[in-house]
Amino acid sequence: MKASSVGFCGLGKMGTPIAKRLATAGYTLHVWNRSPQKTQTLAEAAPLSVAACATPADVAASTDIVVLCLADGAAVEAVAFGADGLASRARGGATVIDHTTLAPSLTRHLAHRWREQTGGVWIDAPVSGGTAGAAAGTLSVMAGGEAARIVALEPLLGAYAARVSRMGGSGAGHATKLVNQTVVMTTIAALAEATRLAQRVGIDACRMPAALQGGWADSVLMQTLMPRMVTPPRDATGTIRTMLKDLDAVEELARDSGTSLPVAALVRRWLETAVAQGFGEADISQIVRVEIDTPTGPCLL
């Protein structure tokens, strides 16, 4: 599937660097964002590559492929099927690539609805690698849907991803992402506990990543986030609220599959407490500052 133009909806923390990578790779983008100013800023930066659209419907009318990078399932459903949504003016057989992290059951519902209304294909394609990976073009894409269509989309995805893995049919990409998020968030919680423990016993936590580098405890998360736990970043690369949304989806998947996830459930409670304490928009590393009640009394994660 060779495409010269691509529709794009959602210029958030991940969407903006992905859209920039596509424009730099030579694609013409037809872009809609809930906040028009972000679309205008992107269009001004690349006037020959970016066309601003007033509605998602206008995006769908302009191209055969639409990329979604939105906040949550409600946003995806509204953009795809709401008033002036993609489906209202979609070209026959159009493809949606959804990078939003959703519950697999919702993805399968959306894919079925898209096919029924447009005759098109819906690919769930959540990503891993964060904003830095998006900017560098090194994201990992975990895809679910038609195998042949995913293969055909690899040149486009290659503008911002170093790896594309088809994990199965519709919903498999999102199931894989939720497994990934389970590993990521429980690891971040462990790093936060380790940081607190090091500080309490007089160890310079800033030196921990270097001291443990190459050992079994080492990881990209340790090298990236432990310094942020010691010195809070000015800007969040990923928020506590977003991670809570992802663990809500993990909880739903675990419930649907009959899987017990006691550690992830506790971490989800930490995140829920963090949002209640006003940390929702803070960088995920700041879970280290959140108080939580335990059987032995209040403690700091």
Secondary structure, 3 states (H helix, E strand, C coil): CCCCEEEEECCCCCHHHHHHHHHHCCCEEEEECCCHHHHHHHHHHCCCCEEECCCHHHHHHHCCEEEECCCCHHHHHHHHHCCCCHHHHCCCCCEEEECCCCCHHHHHHHHHHHHHHHCCEEEECCEECHHHHHHHCCEEEEEECCHHHHHHHHHHHCCCEEEEEEEECCCHHHHHHHHHHHHHHHHHHHHHHHHHHHHHCCCCHHHHHHHHCCCCCCCHHHHHHHHHHHCCCCCCCCEHHHHHHHHHHHHHHHHHHCCCCHHHHHHHHHHHHHHHCCCCCCEHHHHHHCEEEECCEEEEC
